[in-house]
Structures are given as C-alpha cells and as structure tokens.
Amino acid sequence: MFFIKAYPIFAREGFAMFLQTEWDPGAQKYGVLQALVGTMLTSVVAIALAMPMAIGVAVTINEVLPSRLRTIFGSLVDLTATMPTVLFGLWGFYVLGPFLQNAVNTLAGGAVMTSPSTLFTASVLLAIMVTPYAAAVIREGYALVPKAVEEAIYGVGATRLEAVLLKLRYVISYVLGGFFLALGRAMGETVAVAMVVGGNYAHLTTNLFQSGITISSLIALQFGNARFYTYAEPALFAAALLLAIFGIAINTAAIYLIQKWQP
C-alpha cells in the first residue's frame, strides 16, 4: 500500500528525494534527507542514553531493592511506559526543553543551544520514554537467571559488581531484545518528538543543538496540509515506506542476534 500511494513521487523524482534536503511543497520540493538524518541522530543518541539507564533500573530492582519494594518500583516503571506520549511531549516542551537549553548554554559558556526545541531535546525525551521498555525486558531476563548459576558465580569468589556483569552476560539475549525494542520505539515515536524537535524543514543539520525534523514528525506535521499539494501526500507515503523498511531491517537483525546469543 505504501508503495502504491508513493508511486507518483517515485515516478516524478525517483529515489532522488531521499537525497534532497529541502521540504517546500509550495516550490514542489520534497526532500526527506534532513528527516532521515534527524531520525538517525535522535535514535542513536536516545539509545546511547537509554540503555545504561535501562540496565541500571533492571539491576537496581533485582539486586539492590529489598524484595517487598521490587514489585512496587517495577510496577511504577511499567506504568511509565503506558503513559500517553502527548504527556511526555507537553512535559518536554515546557520543562525539559528550557532546562536543557539553560544547562547546555551554562556548561558551554555561550548561546550554543538557541532554542529549547532541538534534536537534542528530542533525543533526551526519547531516551526517557524508551527506558521503561528496555528495562522491562532486561529485568525479566535478569530475574530468570537460574539459582544454580547465581550460586556458582558467588562460589568462585565474584564481587557484587562482577556477579552483576556475569548475569547480564548470561541474559545477553534479553539485553539485545531490550535494545532493539527501544530502538524501534525511538525511531517510530511521533507525537512527543513532533512537539519538541523544532520542525526544521529548511535545511539539513547534524548539529544536535539546532532545530530539526524526523521522518515520523515530518509525516505528523505535514499530513494535514498534504492534500492541497499534488505530490506532498505521495512524498509522505514514500517517507513512511522508508521508515517501514528500517523497522523491518531492525526486527530482522533483532531476531537473528537474539537467537544467536541465546544462552
């Protein structure tokens, strides 16, 4: 379906639209390279921030907290994952964005981040949003480490930190599962990102501290007006097709790696 809907723009421009860097329906320009780069940047930064937090949450719940508190904190983490994304978007727009702008500019000693709505804001917000998903998967695997394995680890004189690292290695398939789940969630998030990313269609940027755009937010912000332009809607379906291809590729890699690293 996506390809059929996108065919008019492919017939007009071919796949060159994926290499063009300007979105201007009034001028019949439908480049999505800036959205593709924005998607990659925000996803990579979000995962780099989210995975350490997810592992930390999983280990804290399973190793540090007393048993009577594990269920409570585990439920709170899971509850965070069920919150409507628009709430994250509102919080990101009014609280997180201004805070990050002030913090970055203070640390840099100048106006490095001139707006609260940037790729960096979107990345940090995504990291916060996807952490509960990855943490839930890792926590489930961590809790399934056999008692015999745990006793053997401590039996050879491992420290608490060494034991945690060995357990994580034992459940590496769950860690990978959490990673790919978080990555797919980060690449596809729409509403919250659209509210904080800045909506910069004008030019390509790789500066995280500038306003940008992602594929999903491009579709969300432009689809309402697309019907007024001949090729705008096909171009958005082409962008959606590209995002779907990335999703299939990520899921395929996830299945392969998780099966390969099964203990």
N, C-alpha and C positions, 0 to 999 in steps of 0.2 A: 504493500500500500504506500509506504513512504516513497519508494522509487517512482511509482506511478504519479503521485502528487508532485514529486520534484522534477519529473521529466522535462517540463517546459524550460526550466532554468538550465538543465543539463544540455538540452538541445540548443539553447541560445549561447551559453558560455562554456559548455563542457565542464571539466573539473577545475578549470582555472579559478572559479570562485573561491576555492579553498586556499588559493594562494594570494588572493586580493585582500587588501587591508582597509577598505572603506565601506561602510554601510550607509548608503544615502538613497532611499527609494525614489526621492524626487528627481535625482540625477540618474536613475536606473543603475546604481552601483550597489552590488550585493556581495561584497567581500566578507568572508567569515573567518579569515585567518586570525584577526585580533581576538575573536571569541574563542577560537580553538586554543590559542596560546594562553588566554586567560583561564580557560578550563584546566589546562595542564599545570599552570603555575599555582593556582589556588588549590588544586587537588594534591600536588606534591608537597606543598608547604603544610597543608592541613594534615596529611598523613604523617609527615615528619614530626608534627607536634602531637598528634592524637595517639600514635602507637605507644610512645613512652608513658603517656598518661593512662592509657587503657591497661597496659601491663601493670603499672603501679596500682591502679584501682583493683585489678584482679588479685594481685599478690596481697595487697593490704586486707582485702575482705577475707581471703582464705588463710592468710598466715598471721596477720597482726591482730585483727579484731577478735575479741572473745566470741565464743560460739553463739551466745544469746544476742549479739549485735550483728552478726553476719547476715542474717535474714533481713533485718531492718534496713541496713545500708545497701544490701543487694537489691532490695525492692525499690529503694529510693533511686538507685542508678537506673534500674529498668524503667521506672516511672519517668525519668528524664527523657528517655528515648521515645516515649509516647506523646510528649508534649507537641502541640501544633507548631509547625515550623514558622508560622507567621508571628508567634510569640517570640521566638528567637530573633526573627527579623526586626521586630519593634525594639527589643532589648539591644540588639546590635546597633541599630540606627541611633537611638537616643542615649545609650550608656556606653557600650563597648567602643564604638567609633570615636567619640570625643575623648574617651580615656586613652585609647591607643595613640591618637593624634598628639595629645599632650605628652604622653610618655615618650614617644619616639622623638618628638622635637626637643624635649628636655635632654634626653640622652645624647642626641646628635648635636645639640647646641645651636640649632637653627631650624628654619621652617622647611624641614625635609618632607614632611607629610602635610601638604597644604589643605587637605580636605579629610574629614572623618570617613568618607565613603571611598574606599580604595580596595585594590586587590588584596592588600594585607589584612584589612578589616574582614573581608570575606573569608580569607584563609583561616584566620583565628576563630571566627564564628563557626566555620565548618568543622574545625578541629574539636571545638566544644560539642558540637552537635553529633559527630560520629563517634566520639569516645565511648559513650554508653553501649553502642552496638558492638564495637570490637571488644570492650571489656566483658560483655555478657558471654561472648563465645569463648574467650580465653579463660574466664572464671569457670565456665562449665567444664572445659578440658582439664583445668588445674585440679578441680575437685575430684576428677576421675583417676588421678594417679593412684595406682594400687598401693595398699598399705605396705606390702612386701617391698616394693621399690623404695618407698619412703624410708622404711627401716634400714634397708641396705645402704642408702645414701648416708644416713646418720651413723650407721655401723662402721663405715670406713673413716669416720672422724671428720666429716664435712662440716664446715661452719654453716650458720644460718643462711648467709648470702650464697655460699656455694651450693647449698641444698636447693635454694630457690632457682638458681640458674640451671641446675641439672633437671629440676622438674619442668621448667619451661622448655628445655631442650627435649624432654620426653614427650611433651604435648605440642611439639612444633607445628603439627598439622592444624591444631586449633588456633595457634598464633597466626599462621598463614591464613586460616579461614577468617579470623577477625580482621586481618589486614585487608584482604580483598573485599570483604563486606563493607568496611569503612571506605575503601577507595571507590567502590561503585556508588555508595551513598553520597560521597563528596562530589563526584563528577555529575551526578544527576540532580542534586539539590537545586531548587528553582526559586521559590518564594523568598526565603530568607536571604539568599545571595543577591537576588534582584534588588532588594531593599538597601543593601549596604555596599555593593560593588562599584557604584558610581555611574554606570550606564554610558561608558565612553565608546561610542561607535566611530569616532572621527579618525583615529589612527592607532597603529599597533604600538603597544608599550610592553616592555618587560620589567618595568620599574614597579615593584610591589607597592610603593608608596604613592602611586598615582591611581586615578580612577581607571577602571577597565570594564570588561564585559566577559561573560562566559556564554557558552552555547545555550544552556538552559535558560539563563536570564535574558538572553537575546530573544529567544522564542517567546518568553512570557511578556516581555516589554513591547514587542513589536507585532505580535499576532493580532491584537485588536484592530490595528490600522492596516494590516496587510491586504485586506480585501479591496482597498482603494487603489492599489498599485498592481499592475499586470503580473509582474514577476516576483513580488515580495513574498507571497504565500508559498509558491514553489521553492523559493530560496530558503525559507524557514523549514520546509519539509526536508530539503537537502541537508540542512544543518542537523535536523533531528535524525536523519538517516546516518549521518556521520557519528552522532552520539550513540546510536543503537549499535553500530559496528564496534565502537570502542567497548561498549558493555558486553557484547558477545565475546570479544577478544579477552577481556578481563576475566569473565566467567570461565572461559575455556582454560586459560592459564591457571586459574584458581583450582579447577577440578584436577588438572594434571599434577600440579605441585602438591596439593593436599594428598592425593593418592600416592604420590612418590614418597612423601615423608611420613606416611602412616607408621606408627611405632610397631 
